[in-house]
């Protein structure tokens, strides 16, 4: 699947590095990631965690479906 | 003295589990986000449920408390950026390390990106944002 979307080595590398930058920037900005907000925060019904988790799951869905149209 | 060994052991179990359930696979993450396979979402729901029970049990037994995770200006925007990055790279922060351990060498690129993004945020935050947000580590 990954290779189906990113045919060339250059596009695959760009997706990994670019995605990584967004992951690093975003998790730092939101002060939490899948473990911190998604698991630990949501399971304690913390407002900030539930909001952030909704945001990153929502955007993950949008971008994943978006790949089908763009690539 | 023993604490690093215990924490390290828990980390090994965590990494092993993440690898075994397929959370380290780009394809599985893509299937989760496009709802073509609900297995990982179910796994996530079970993990959250078990944690909710665990917090209550531990709090009753030890009287421990945990710091709140409030909404701050970076909550939604940061989450949105992270979600885009997760869907593109197939990795959330700890996953990149597990992928590397599995021998997925591309995860090295993801890790470089994560470190760069983290550093970039610290610069941007210092210069433009300066709001207070609880740290990722809340012991």
N, CA and C atoms of all chains as a GROMACS GRO file, in nm:
protein
  630
    1UNK      N    1   0.083  -0.122   0.000
    1UNK     CA    2   0.000   0.000   0.000
    1UNK      C    3   0.085   0.126   0.000
    2UNK      N    4   0.184   0.127   0.093
    2UNK     CA    5   0.273   0.244   0.100
    2UNK      C    6   0.341   0.265  -0.034
    3UNK      N    7   0.394   0.155  -0.091
    3UNK     CA    8   0.462   0.165  -0.220
    3UNK      C    9   0.365   0.200  -0.333
    4UNK      N   10   0.237   0.165  -0.313
    4UNK     CA   11   0.137   0.197  -0.413
    4UNK      C   12   0.111   0.346  -0.421
    5UNK      N   13   0.123   0.412  -0.306
    5UNK     CA   14   0.102   0.557  -0.303
    5UNK      C   15   0.230   0.632  -0.340
    6UNK      N   16   0.342   0.585  -0.286
    6UNK     CA   17   0.468   0.655  -0.307
    6UNK      C   18   0.559   0.568  -0.395
    7UNK      N   19   0.547   0.589  -0.526
    7UNK     CA   20   0.614   0.502  -0.622
    7UNK      C   21   0.766   0.515  -0.618
    8UNK      N   22   0.815   0.639  -0.616
    8UNK     CA   23   0.959   0.658  -0.622
    8UNK      C   24   1.020   0.664  -0.483
    9UNK      N   25   1.150   0.638  -0.478
    9UNK     CA   26   1.220   0.645  -0.350
    9UNK      C   27   1.215   0.787  -0.294
   10UNK      N   28   1.221   0.885  -0.385
   10UNK     CA   29   1.221   1.026  -0.342
   10UNK      C   30   1.088   1.062  -0.277
   11UNK      N   31   0.976   1.019  -0.337
   11UNK     CA   32   0.846   1.054  -0.279
   11UNK      C   33   0.824   0.980  -0.147
   12UNK      N   34   0.874   0.856  -0.137
   12UNK     CA   35   0.861   0.781  -0.012
   12UNK      C   36   0.941   0.850   0.098
   13UNK      N   37   1.064   0.891   0.065
   13UNK     CA   38   1.148   0.960   0.164
   13UNK      C   39   1.084   1.092   0.207
   14UNK      N   40   1.026   1.164   0.110
   14UNK     CA   41   0.962   1.292   0.142
   14UNK      C   42   0.844   1.271   0.236
   15UNK      N   43   0.766   1.164   0.213
   15UNK     CA   44   0.650   1.135   0.299
   15UNK      C   45   0.696   1.104   0.442
   16UNK      N   46   0.807   1.028   0.454
   16UNK     CA   47   0.855   0.990   0.587
   16UNK      C   48   0.915   1.108   0.662
   17UNK      N   49   1.002   1.184   0.593
   17UNK     CA   50   1.065   1.299   0.660
   17UNK      C   51   0.961   1.408   0.687
   18UNK      N   52   0.883   1.441   0.584
   18UNK     CA   53   0.781   1.545   0.598
   18UNK      C   54   0.678   1.507   0.704
   19UNK      N   55   0.633   1.382   0.699
   19UNK     CA   56   0.538   1.334   0.799
   19UNK      C   57   0.599   1.341   0.939
   20UNK      N   58   0.728   1.303   0.946
   20UNK     CA   59   0.798   1.307   1.075
   20UNK      C   60   0.805   1.447   1.132
   21UNK      N   61   0.834   1.545   1.048
   21UNK     CA   62   0.841   1.685   1.093
   21UNK      C   63   0.705   1.727   1.150
   22UNK      N   64   0.598   1.691   1.077
   22UNK     CA   65   0.462   1.725   1.125
   22UNK      C   66   0.432   1.655   1.257
   23UNK      N   67   0.476   1.529   1.270
   23UNK     CA   68   0.454   1.454   1.394
   23UNK      C   69   0.529   1.522   1.510
   24UNK      N   70   0.656   1.555   1.486
   24UNK     CA   71   0.737   1.617   1.591
   24UNK      C   72   0.682   1.752   1.632
   25UNK      N   73   0.649   1.835   1.532
   25UNK     CA   74   0.598   1.969   1.557
   25UNK      C   75   0.460   1.962   1.625
   26UNK      N   76   0.374   1.878   1.569
   26UNK     CA   77   0.236   1.869   1.618
   26UNK      C   78   0.223   1.813   1.759
   27UNK      N   79   0.298   1.705   1.787
   27UNK     CA   80   0.287   1.645   1.920
   27UNK      C   81   0.343   1.739   2.027
   28UNK      N   82   0.449   1.812   1.990
   28UNK     CA   83   0.507   1.908   2.086
   28UNK      C   84   0.409   2.022   2.111
   29UNK      N   85   0.345   2.069   2.002
   29UNK     CA   86   0.251   2.180   2.012
   29UNK      C   87   0.127   2.139   2.093
   30UNK      N   88   0.078   2.018   2.069
   30UNK     CA   89  -0.041   1.971   2.139
   30UNK      C   90  -0.006   1.920   2.279
   31UNK      N   91   0.125   1.910   2.307
   31UNK     CA   92   0.174   1.859   2.435
   31UNK      C   93   0.125   1.717   2.462
   32UNK      N   94   0.128   1.634   2.357
   32UNK     CA   95   0.091   1.495   2.377
   32UNK      C   96   0.073   1.423   2.245
   33UNK      N   97   0.083   1.291   2.250
   33UNK     CA   98   0.072   1.212   2.128
   33UNK      C   99  -0.034   1.104   2.145
   34UNK      N  100  -0.020   0.997   2.069
   34UNK     CA  101  -0.117   0.888   2.076
   34UNK      C  102  -0.118   0.825   2.216
   35UNK      N  103   0.001   0.809   2.273
   35UNK     CA  104   0.008   0.751   2.407
   35UNK      C  105  -0.039   0.849   2.513
   36UNK      N  106   0.020   0.969   2.510
   36UNK     CA  107  -0.008   1.067   2.614
   36UNK      C  108  -0.150   1.118   2.617
   37UNK      N  109  -0.199   1.161   2.500
   37UNK     CA  110  -0.337   1.211   2.491
   37UNK      C  111  -0.434   1.097   2.463
   38UNK      N  112  -0.405   1.021   2.356
   38UNK     CA  113  -0.499   0.920   2.308
   38UNK      C  114  -0.529   0.811   2.409
   39UNK      N  115  -0.425   0.759   2.472
   39UNK     CA  116  -0.446   0.651   2.569
   39UNK      C  117  -0.462   0.705   2.711
   40UNK      N  118  -0.356   0.770   2.762
   40UNK     CA  119  -0.355   0.811   2.904
   40UNK      C  120  -0.454   0.922   2.934
   41UNK      N  121  -0.466   1.020   2.844
   41UNK     CA  122  -0.554   1.134   2.869
   41UNK      C  123  -0.701   1.099   2.850
   42UNK      N  124  -0.732   1.034   2.737
   42UNK     CA  125  -0.871   1.000   2.708
   42UNK      C  126  -0.928   0.906   2.814
   43UNK      N  127  -0.844   0.812   2.859
   43UNK     CA  128  -0.892   0.715   2.958
   43UNK      C  129  -0.920   0.780   3.093
   44UNK      N  130  -0.869   0.904   3.112
   44UNK     CA  131  -0.901   0.979   3.234
   44UNK      C  132  -1.000   1.091   3.205
   45UNK      N  133  -1.059   1.087   3.084
   45UNK     CA  134  -1.160   1.184   3.042
   45UNK      C  135  -1.112   1.329   3.053
   46UNK      N  136  -0.984   1.352   3.016
   46UNK     CA  137  -0.929   1.487   3.020
   46UNK      C  138  -0.972   1.564   2.894
   47UNK      N  139  -1.023   1.686   2.915
   47UNK     CA  140  -1.078   1.763   2.802
   47UNK      C  141  -0.975   1.790   2.693
   48UNK      N  142  -0.856   1.836   2.736
   48UNK     CA  143  -0.751   1.866   2.638
   48UNK      C  144  -0.713   1.745   2.555
   49UNK      N  145  -0.707   1.630   2.620
   49UNK     CA  146  -0.669   1.506   2.552
   49UNK      C  147  -0.777   1.460   2.455
   50UNK      N  148  -0.902   1.470   2.497
   50UNK     CA  149  -1.012   1.425   2.411
   50UNK      C  150  -1.021   1.514   2.287
   51UNK      N  151  -0.999   1.644   2.307
   51UNK     CA  152  -1.003   1.739   2.195
   51UNK      C  153  -0.888   1.714   2.098
   52UNK      N  154  -0.768   1.696   2.152
   52UNK     CA  155  -0.651   1.673   2.069
   52UNK      C  156  -0.661   1.540   1.994
   53UNK      N  157  -0.711   1.438   2.063
   53UNK     CA  158  -0.726   1.307   2.000
   53UNK      C  159  -0.828   1.313   1.886
   54UNK      N  160  -0.937   1.386   1.908
   54UNK     CA  161  -1.036   1.403   1.802
   54UNK      C  162  -0.971   1.473   1.683
   55UNK      N  163  -0.886   1.573   1.713
   55UNK     CA  164  -0.819   1.648   1.606
   55UNK      C  165  -0.724   1.561   1.526
   56UNK      N  166  -0.638   1.482   1.597
   56UNK     CA  167  -0.542   1.405   1.517
   56UNK      C  168  -0.603   1.282   1.449
   57UNK      N  169  -0.704   1.222   1.511
   57UNK     CA  170  -0.772   1.112   1.443
   57UNK      C  171  -0.849   1.166   1.322
   58UNK      N  172  -0.915   1.280   1.342
   58UNK     CA  173  -0.991   1.342   1.233
   58UNK      C  174  -0.903   1.376   1.115
   59UNK      N  175  -0.790   1.440   1.144
   59UNK     CA  176  -0.699   1.479   1.036
   59UNK      C  177  -0.635   1.356   0.972
   60UNK      N  178  -0.607   1.253   1.050
   60UNK     CA  179  -0.552   1.129   0.995
   60UNK      C  180  -0.648   1.068   0.893
   61UNK      N  181  -0.776   1.072   0.926
   61UNK     CA  182  -0.880   1.020   0.835
   61UNK      C  183  -0.884   1.103   0.707
   62UNK      N  184  -0.883   1.236   0.723
   62UNK     CA  185  -0.890   1.327   0.606
   62UNK      C  186  -0.771   1.305   0.514
   63UNK      N  187  -0.650   1.302   0.571
   63UNK     CA  188  -0.530   1.288   0.488
   63UNK      C  189  -0.523   1.149   0.423
   64UNK      N  190  -0.563   1.045   0.496
   64UNK     CA  191  -0.557   0.910   0.440
   64UNK      C  192  -0.652   0.895   0.322
   65UNK      N  193  -0.774   0.948   0.334
   65UNK     CA  194  -0.865   0.945   0.220
   65UNK      C  195  -0.814   1.037   0.110
   66UNK      N  196  -0.754   1.150   0.151
   66UNK     CA  197  -0.700   1.246   0.055
   66UNK      C  198  -0.592   1.187  -0.034
   67UNK      N  199  -0.511   1.096   0.022
   67UNK     CA  200  -0.403   1.034  -0.056
   67UNK      C  201  -0.458   0.963  -0.179
   68UNK      N  202  -0.579   0.908  -0.165
   68UNK     CA  203  -0.640   0.834  -0.277
   68UNK      C  204  -0.673   0.925  -0.394
   69UNK      N  205  -0.702   1.053  -0.361
   69UNK     CA  206  -0.737   1.147  -0.467
   69UNK      C  207  -0.614   1.212  -0.527
   70UNK      N  208  -0.517   1.239  -0.440
   70UNK     CA  209  -0.399   1.313  -0.486
   70UNK      C  210  -0.300   1.222  -0.557
   71UNK      N  211  -0.277   1.102  -0.500
   71UNK     CA  212  -0.172   1.015  -0.555
   71UNK      C  213  -0.229   0.903  -0.642
   72UNK      N  214   1.752   0.271   4.180
   72UNK     CA  215   1.851   0.190   4.105
   72UNK      C  216   1.778   0.089   4.018
   73UNK      N  217   1.674   0.029   4.076
   73UNK     CA  218   1.600  -0.073   4.000
   73UNK      C  219   1.504  -0.011   3.898
   74UNK      N  220   1.470   0.116   3.923
   74UNK     CA  221   1.364   0.177   3.841
   74UNK      C  222   1.393   0.175   3.690
   75UNK      N  223   1.517   0.212   3.647
   75UNK     CA  224   1.541   0.208   3.503
   75UNK      C  225   1.520   0.070   3.443
   76UNK      N  226   1.551  -0.035   3.518
   76UNK     CA  227   1.534  -0.172   3.468
   76UNK      C  228   1.386  -0.204   3.451
   77UNK      N  229   1.306  -0.165   3.551
   77UNK     CA  230   1.162  -0.190   3.545
   77UNK      C  231   1.099  -0.112   3.429
   78UNK      N  232   1.134   0.018   3.420
   78UNK     CA  233   1.080   0.103   3.313
   78UNK      C  234   1.123   0.048   3.177
   79UNK      N  235   1.249   0.007   3.168
   79UNK     CA  236   1.299  -0.050   3.043
   79UNK      C  237   1.224  -0.178   3.005
   80UNK      N  238   1.196  -0.261   3.103
   80UNK     CA  239   1.123  -0.385   3.077
   80UNK      C  240   0.982  -0.355   3.026
   81UNK      N  241   0.916  -0.257   3.091
   81UNK     CA  242   0.781  -0.216   3.047
   81UNK      C  243   0.787  -0.166   2.903
   82UNK      N  244   0.894  -0.090   2.871
   82UNK     CA  245   0.913  -0.039   2.735
   82UNK      C  246   0.926  -0.152   2.634
   83UNK      N  247   1.000  -0.255   2.671
   83UNK     CA  248   1.017  -0.370   2.582
   83UNK      C  249   0.883  -0.438   2.555
   84UNK      N  250   0.804  -0.455   2.662
   84UNK     CA  251   0.671  -0.518   2.648
   84UNK      C  252   0.581  -0.430   2.561
   85UNK      N  253   0.588  -0.298   2.584
   85UNK     CA  254   0.507  -0.203   2.507
   85UNK      C  255   0.544  -0.210   2.358
   86UNK      N  256   0.673  -0.204   2.330
   86UNK     CA  257   0.720  -0.211   2.191
   86UNK      C  258   0.683  -0.341   2.124
   87UNK      N  259   0.698  -0.451   2.197
   87UNK     CA  260   0.664  -0.583   2.144
   87UNK      C  261   0.516  -0.589   2.109
   88UNK      N  262   0.433  -0.537   2.201
   88UNK     CA  263   0.288  -0.539   2.180
   88UNK      C  264   0.250  -0.454   2.058
   89UNK      N  265   0.306  -0.332   2.051
   89UNK     CA  266   0.275  -0.243   1.939
   89UNK      C  267   0.311  -0.308   1.807
   90UNK      N  268   0.424  -0.378   1.807
   90UNK     CA  269   0.469  -0.447   1.686
   90UNK      C  270   0.375  -0.561   1.650
   91UNK      N  271   0.338  -0.641   1.750
   91UNK     CA  272   0.254  -0.759   1.726
   91UNK      C  273   0.113  -0.722   1.678
   92UNK      N  274   0.057  -0.612   1.728
   92UNK     CA  275  -0.080  -0.578   1.686
   92UNK      C  276  -0.083  -0.507   1.551
   93UNK      N  277   0.033  -0.478   1.495
   93UNK     CA  278   0.037  -0.417   1.362
   93UNK      C  279   0.034  -0.266   1.363
   94UNK      N  280   0.054  -0.207   1.482
   94UNK     CA  281   0.049  -0.061   1.492
   94UNK      C  282   0.171   0.005   1.427
   95UNK      N  283   0.272  -0.076   1.395
   95UNK     CA  284   0.394  -0.022   1.335
   95UNK      C  285   0.392  -0.033   1.183
   96UNK      N  286   0.281  -0.082   1.129
   96UNK     CA  287   0.272  -0.100   0.984
   96UNK      C  288   0.197   0.017   0.919
   97UNK      N  289   0.262   0.080   0.820
   97UNK     CA  290   0.200   0.193   0.749
   97UNK      C  291   0.066   0.149   0.692
   98UNK      N  292   0.064   0.029   0.631
   98UNK     CA  293  -0.058  -0.021   0.567
   98UNK      C  294  -0.172  -0.039   0.669
   99UNK      N  295  -0.139  -0.091   0.786
   99UNK     CA  296  -0.243  -0.112   0.888
   99UNK      C  297  -0.298   0.021   0.938
  100UNK      N  298  -0.209   0.121   0.955
  100UNK     CA  299  -0.252   0.254   0.998
  100UNK      C  300  -0.344   0.316   0.892
  101UNK      N  301  -0.306   0.296   0.764
  101UNK     CA  302  -0.388   0.349   0.655
  101UNK      C  303  -0.527   0.282   0.655
  102UNK      N  304  -0.530   0.152   0.680
  102UNK     CA  305  -0.658   0.079   0.685
  102UNK      C  306  -0.743   0.127   0.802
  103UNK      N  307  -0.677   0.162   0.914
  103UNK     CA  308  -0.749   0.213   1.030
  103UNK      C  309  -0.814   0.348   0.997
  104UNK      N  310  -0.735   0.438   0.936
  104UNK     CA  311  -0.785   0.573   0.906
  104UNK      C  312  -0.891   0.573   0.796
  105UNK      N  313  -0.890   0.472   0.708
  105UNK     CA  314  -0.989   0.469   0.600
  105UNK      C  315  -1.102   0.371   0.633
  106UNK      N  316  -1.103   0.320   0.756
  106UNK     CA  317  -1.209   0.229   0.804
  106UNK      C  318  -1.223   0.103   0.720
  107UNK      N  319  -1.117   0.064   0.647
  107UNK     CA  320  -1.128  -0.060   0.572
  107UNK      C  321  -1.097  -0.180   0.662
  108UNK      N  322  -1.043  -0.151   0.781
  108UNK     CA  323  -1.023  -0.255   0.882
  108UNK      C  324  -1.039  -0.190   1.020
  109UNK      N  325  -1.137  -0.237   1.097
  109UNK     CA  326  -1.168  -0.173   1.225
  109UNK      C  327  -1.089  -0.232   1.341
  110UNK      N  328  -1.001  -0.329   1.311
  110UNK     CA  329  -0.931  -0.402   1.417
  110UNK      C  330  -0.849  -0.311   1.508
  111UNK      N  331  -0.768  -0.222   1.448
  111UNK     CA  332  -0.683  -0.136   1.531
  111UNK      C  333  -0.764  -0.037   1.615
  112UNK      N  334  -0.878   0.009   1.558
  112UNK     CA  335  -0.964   0.100   1.634
  112UNK      C  336  -1.020   0.027   1.757
  113UNK      N  337  -1.055  -0.100   1.736
  113UNK     CA  338  -1.107  -0.182   1.846
  113UNK      C  339  -0.998  -0.202   1.951
  114UNK      N  340  -0.876  -0.228   1.904
  114UNK     CA  341  -0.762  -0.244   1.995
  114UNK      C  342  -0.745  -0.120   2.080
  115UNK      N  343  -0.755  -0.004   2.014
  115UNK     CA  344  -0.740   0.124   2.083
  115UNK      C  345  -0.849   0.140   2.189
  116UNK      N  346  -0.971   0.107   2.152
  116UNK     CA  347  -1.083   0.120   2.246
  116UNK      C  348  -1.065   0.030   2.367
  117UNK      N  349  -1.015  -0.091   2.343
  117UNK     CA  350  -0.991  -0.185   2.454
  117UNK      C  351  -0.882  -0.130   2.546
  118UNK      N  352  -0.775  -0.075   2.485
  118UNK     CA  353  -0.665  -0.019   2.564
  118UNK      C  354  -0.715   0.094   2.653
  119UNK      N  355  -0.799   0.183   2.597
  119UNK     CA  356  -0.852   0.295   2.674
  119UNK      C  357  -0.939   0.244   2.789
  120UNK      N  358  -1.022   0.144   2.761
  120UNK     CA  359  -1.109   0.087   2.864
  120UNK      C  360  -1.028   0.027   2.978
  121UNK      N  361  -0.925  -0.053   2.942
  121UNK     CA  362  -0.840  -0.114   3.044
  121UNK      C  363  -0.770  -0.008   3.128
  122UNK      N  364  -0.727   0.102   3.061
  122UNK     CA  365  -0.658   0.210   3.132
  122UNK      C  366  -0.752   0.280   3.230
  123UNK      N  367  -0.876   0.305   3.187
  123UNK     CA  368  -0.973   0.371   3.275
  123UNK      C  369  -0.988   0.290   3.404
  124UNK      N  370  -1.002   0.159   3.389
  124UNK     CA  371  -1.014   0.071   3.506
  124UNK      C  372  -0.885   0.078   3.590
  125UNK      N  373  -0.770   0.074   3.519
  125UNK     CA  374  -0.641   0.075   3.590
  125UNK      C  375  -0.620   0.201   3.673
  126UNK      N  376  -0.654   0.318   3.616
  126UNK     CA  377  -0.638   0.444   3.691
  126UNK      C  378  -0.716   0.439   3.820
  127UNK      N  379  -0.840   0.389   3.811
  127UNK     CA  380  -0.928   0.384   3.929
  127UNK      C  381  -0.869   0.290   4.033
  128UNK      N  382  -0.826   0.172   3.988
  128UNK     CA  383  -0.770   0.072   4.080
  128UNK      C  384  -0.645   0.126   4.148
  129UNK      N  385  -0.553   0.186   4.068
  129UNK     CA  386  -0.427   0.237   4.123
  129UNK      C  387  -0.454   0.354   4.219
  130UNK      N  388  -0.548   0.442   4.181
  130UNK     CA  389  -0.579   0.557   4.266
  130UNK      C  390  -0.636   0.512   4.400
  131UNK      N  391  -0.724   0.411   4.396
  131UNK     CA  392  -0.783   0.357   4.520
  131UNK      C  393  -0.676   0.294   4.608
  132UNK      N  394  -0.585   0.220   4.544
  132UNK     CA  395  -0.485   0.143   4.619
  132UNK      C  396  -0.374   0.231   4.675
  133UNK      N  397  -0.330   0.331   4.598
  133UNK     CA  398  -0.213   0.408   4.639
  133UNK      C  399  -0.242   0.554   4.670
  134UNK      N  400  -0.360   0.604   4.631
  134UNK     CA  401  -0.392   0.744   4.652
  134UNK      C  402  -0.322   0.836   4.554
  135UNK      N  403  -0.267   0.777   4.447
  135UNK     CA  404  -0.194   0.857   4.348
  135UNK      C  405  -0.289   0.950   4.272
  136UNK      N  406  -0.235   1.066   4.231
  136UNK     CA  407  -0.312   1.157   4.146
  136UNK      C  408  -0.228   1.191   4.023
  137UNK      N  409  -0.294   1.234   3.918
  137UNK     CA  410  -0.222   1.269   3.795
  137UNK      C  411  -0.262   1.409   3.752
  138UNK      N  412  -0.165   1.480   3.693
  138UNK     CA  413  -0.191   1.619   3.655
  138UNK      C  414  -0.295   1.625   3.542
  139UNK      N  415  -0.379   1.729   3.544
  139UNK     CA  416  -0.483   1.741   3.442
  139UNK      C  417  -0.423   1.778   3.306
  140UNK      N  418  -0.495   1.745   3.201
  140UNK     CA  419  -0.453   1.784   3.066
  140UNK      C  420  -0.558   1.879   3.010
  141UNK      N  421  -0.528   2.007   3.031
  141UNK     CA  422  -0.625   2.109   2.995
  141UNK      C  423  -0.616   2.146   2.847
  142UNK      N  424  -0.721   2.213   2.801
  142UNK     CA  425  -0.720   2.266   2.665
  142UNK      C  426  -0.633   2.390   2.664
  143UNK      N  427  -0.540   2.400   2.567
  143UNK     CA  428  -0.457   2.520   2.552
  143UNK      C  429  -0.452   2.555   2.405
  144UNK      N  430  -0.395   2.670   2.367
  144UNK     CA  431  -0.401   2.712   2.227
  144UNK      C  432  -0.344   2.612   2.125
  145UNK      N  433  -0.254   2.524   2.170
  145UNK     CA  434  -0.194   2.429   2.076
  145UNK      C  435  -0.268   2.298   2.065
  146UNK      N  436  -0.373   2.280   2.144
  146UNK     CA  437  -0.440   2.150   2.151
  146UNK      C  438  -0.492   2.101   2.016
  147UNK      N  439  -0.572   2.186   1.950
  147UNK     CA  440  -0.636   2.143   1.825
  147UNK      C  441  -0.538   2.155   1.707
  148UNK      N  442  -0.470   2.269   1.695
  148UNK     CA  443  -0.379   2.290   1.582
  148UNK      C  444  -0.267   2.186   1.584
  149UNK      N  445  -0.209   2.164   1.701
  149UNK     CA  446  -0.104   2.063   1.715
  149UNK      C  447  -0.157   1.925   1.678
  150UNK      N  448  -0.276   1.894   1.725
  150UNK     CA  449  -0.338   1.765   1.695
  150UNK      C  450  -0.359   1.745   1.545
  151UNK      N  451  -0.407   1.852   1.479
  151UNK     CA  452  -0.431   1.844   1.335
  151UNK      C  453  -0.300   1.819   1.259
  152UNK      N  454  -0.194   1.892   1.295
  152UNK     CA  455  -0.064   1.874   1.230
  152UNK      C  456  -0.011   1.733   1.254
  153UNK      N  457  -0.022   1.687   1.377
  153UNK     CA  458   0.024   1.553   1.411
  153UNK      C  459  -0.054   1.448   1.332
  154UNK      N  460  -0.187   1.466   1.320
  154UNK     CA  461  -0.269   1.370   1.246
  154UNK      C  462  -0.227   1.358   1.101
  155UNK      N  463  -0.196   1.472   1.039
  155UNK     CA  464  -0.149   1.472   0.900
  155UNK      C  465  -0.016   1.397   0.889
  156UNK      N  466   0.074   1.424   0.983
  156UNK     CA  467   0.204   1.358   0.982
  156UNK      C  468   0.195   1.208   1.006
  157UNK      N  469   0.102   1.169   1.093
  157UNK     CA  470   0.082   1.027   1.124
  157UNK      C  471   0.034   0.953   1.000
  158UNK      N  472  -0.064   1.012   0.929
  158UNK     CA  473  -0.119   0.948   0.810
  158UNK      C  474  -0.014   0.938   0.698
  159UNK      N  475   0.078   1.035   0.692
  159UNK     CA  476   0.181   1.035   0.587
  159UNK      C  477   0.295   0.938   0.620
  160UNK      N  478   0.344   0.945   0.744
  160UNK     CA  479   0.463   0.867   0.779
  160UNK      C  480   0.428   0.729   0.836
  161UNK      N  481   0.303   0.712   0.879
  161UNK     CA  482   0.263   0.585   0.940
  161UNK      C  483   0.322   0.565   1.077
  162UNK      N  484   0.362   0.675   1.141
  162UNK     CA  485   0.424   0.662   1.271
  162UNK      C  486   0.385   0.774   1.366
  163UNK      N  487   0.352   0.737   1.490
  163UNK     CA  488   0.348   0.836   1.595
  163UNK      C  489   0.482   0.822   1.668
  164UNK      N  490   0.519   0.916   1.754
  164UNK     CA  491   0.657   0.921   1.804
  164UNK      C  492   0.720   0.788   1.849
  165UNK      N  493   0.658   0.717   1.941
  165UNK     CA  494   0.722   0.594   1.990
  165UNK      C  495   0.726   0.487   1.881
  166UNK      N  496   0.628   0.493   1.790
  166UNK     CA  497   0.621   0.392   1.685
  166UNK      C  498   0.744   0.395   1.595
  167UNK      N  499   0.796   0.516   1.567
  167UNK     CA  500   0.914   0.526   1.482
  167UNK      C  501   1.030   0.446   1.541
  168UNK      N  502   1.043   0.448   1.673
  168UNK     CA  503   1.150   0.372   1.739
  168UNK      C  504   1.126   0.221   1.726
  169UNK      N  505   1.000   0.181   1.743
  169UNK     CA  506   0.968   0.038   1.731
  169UNK      C  507   0.991  -0.009   1.588
  170UNK      N  508   0.953   0.074   1.490
  170UNK     CA  509   0.975   0.040   1.349
  170UNK      C  510   1.123   0.020   1.322
  171UNK      N  511   1.204   0.108   1.378
  171UNK     CA  512   1.348   0.098   1.359
  171UNK      C  513   1.398  -0.033   1.419
  172UNK      N  514   1.344  -0.068   1.535
  172UNK     CA  515   1.381  -0.193   1.601
  172UNK      C  516   1.341  -0.315   1.520
  173UNK      N  517   1.232  -0.300   1.442
  173UNK     CA  518   1.186  -0.410   1.357
  173UNK      C  519   1.274  -0.425   1.234
  174UNK      N  520   1.356  -0.323   1.208
  174UNK     CA  521   1.439  -0.325   1.089
  174UNK      C  522   1.381  -0.246   0.973
  175UNK      N  523   1.274  -0.169   1.001
  175UNK     CA  524   1.221  -0.079   0.897
  175UNK      C  525   1.312   0.043   0.892
  176UNK      N  526   1.409   0.039   0.802
  176UNK     CA  527   1.512   0.144   0.802
  176UNK      C  528   1.457   0.282   0.766
  177UNK      N  529   1.346   0.286   0.692
  177UNK     CA  530   1.285   0.414   0.657
  177UNK      C  531   1.245   0.493   0.780
  178UNK      N  532   1.220   0.423   0.890
  178UNK     CA  533   1.181   0.490   1.014
  178UNK      C  534   1.291   0.583   1.063
  179UNK      N  535   1.415   0.558   1.019
  179UNK     CA  536   1.525   0.649   1.053
  179UNK      C  537   1.496   0.788   0.998
  180UNK      N  538   1.440   0.793   0.876
  180UNK     CA  539   1.404   0.921   0.815
  180UNK      C  540   1.293   0.987   0.896
  181UNK      N  541   1.193   0.906   0.936
  181UNK     CA  542   1.083   0.959   1.018
  181UNK      C  543   1.137   1.017   1.148
  182UNK      N  544   1.230   0.944   1.210
  182UNK     CA  545   1.288   0.991   1.337
  182UNK      C  546   1.362   1.125   1.319
  183UNK      N  547   1.437   1.135   1.210
  183UNK     CA  548   1.506   1.262   1.182
  183UNK      C  549   1.403   1.374   1.171
  184UNK      N  550   1.292   1.345   1.099
  184UNK     CA  551   1.185   1.444   1.085
  184UNK      C  552   1.125   1.482   1.220
  185UNK      N  553   1.101   1.383   1.305
  185UNK     CA  554   1.040   1.408   1.436
  185UNK      C  555   1.131   1.498   1.522
  186UNK      N  556   1.260   1.465   1.523
  186UNK     CA  557   1.355   1.547   1.601
  186UNK      C  558   1.359   1.690   1.546
  187UNK      N  559   1.362   1.701   1.412
  187UNK     CA  560   1.366   1.833   1.348
  187UNK      C  561   1.238   1.912   1.380
  188UNK      N  562   1.123   1.845   1.371
  188UNK     CA  563   0.995   1.911   1.398
  188UNK      C  564   0.986   1.959   1.542
  189UNK      N  565   1.036   1.875   1.633
  189UNK     CA  566   1.037   1.910   1.775
  189UNK      C  567   1.122   2.032   1.801
  190UNK      N  568   1.241   2.031   1.739
  190UNK     CA  569   1.333   2.145   1.755
  190UNK      C  570   1.270   2.271   1.695
  191UNK      N  571   1.210   2.255   1.576
  191UNK     CA  572   1.147   2.368   1.508
  191UNK      C  573   1.037   2.428   1.596
  192UNK      N  574   0.959   2.340   1.661
  192UNK     CA  575   0.852   2.391   1.746
  192UNK      C  576   0.907   2.472   1.863
  193UNK      N  577   1.015   2.422   1.922
  193UNK     CA  578   1.072   2.493   2.037
  193UNK      C  579   1.115   2.634   1.998
  194UNK      N  580   1.169   2.647   1.875
  194UNK     CA  581   1.211   2.779   1.826
  194UNK      C  582   1.089   2.869   1.803
  195UNK      N  583   0.989   2.813   1.732
  195UNK     CA  584   0.868   2.890   1.700
  195UNK      C  585   0.796   2.931   1.829
  196UNK      N  586   0.788   2.837   1.924
  196UNK     CA  587   0.718   2.864   2.050
  196UNK      C  588   0.785   2.978   2.126
  197UNK      N  589   0.918   2.971   2.133
  197UNK     CA  590   0.996   3.073   2.203
  197UNK      C  591   0.973   3.210   2.142
  198UNK      N  592   0.965   3.214   2.007
  198UNK     CA  593   0.960   3.342   1.937
  198UNK      C  594   0.818   3.399   1.926
  199UNK      N  595   0.719   3.312   1.905
  199UNK     CA  596   0.586   3.363   1.872
  199UNK      C  597   0.475   3.324   1.972
  200UNK      N  598   0.479   3.205   2.029
  200UNK     CA  599   0.363   3.158   2.105
  200UNK      C  600   0.372   3.191   2.253
  201UNK      N  601   0.468   3.128   2.320
  201UNK     CA  602   0.494   3.153   2.461
  201UNK      C  603   0.379   3.124   2.557
  202UNK      N  604   0.276   3.048   2.511
  202UNK     CA  605   0.174   3.012   2.609
  202UNK      C  606   0.225   2.893   2.689
  203UNK      N  607   0.156   2.866   2.799
  203UNK     CA  608   0.200   2.754   2.881
  203UNK      C  609   0.117   2.631   2.848
  204UNK      N  610   0.184   2.520   2.826
  204UNK     CA  611   0.116   2.394   2.803
  204UNK      C  612   0.183   2.289   2.890
  205UNK      N  613   0.102   2.200   2.946
  205UNK     CA  614   0.160   2.095   3.029
  205UNK      C  615   0.255   2.012   2.943
  206UNK      N  616   0.362   1.965   3.002
  206UNK     CA  617   0.460   1.886   2.929
  206UNK      C  618   0.401   1.752   2.888
  207UNK      N  619   0.465   1.690   2.787
  207UNK     CA  620   0.423   1.558   2.741
  207UNK      C  621   0.442   1.456   2.853
  208UNK      N  622   0.539   1.481   2.937
  208UNK     CA  623   0.567   1.390   3.049
  208UNK      C  624   0.494   1.443   3.172
  209UNK      N  625   0.391   1.373   3.216
  209UNK     CA  626   0.328   1.417   3.340
  209UNK      C  627   0.330   1.301   3.438
  210UNK      N  628   0.433   1.301   3.519
  210UNK     CA  629   0.451   1.191   3.615
  210UNK      C  630   0.363   1.210   3.737
   0.00000   0.00000   0.00000
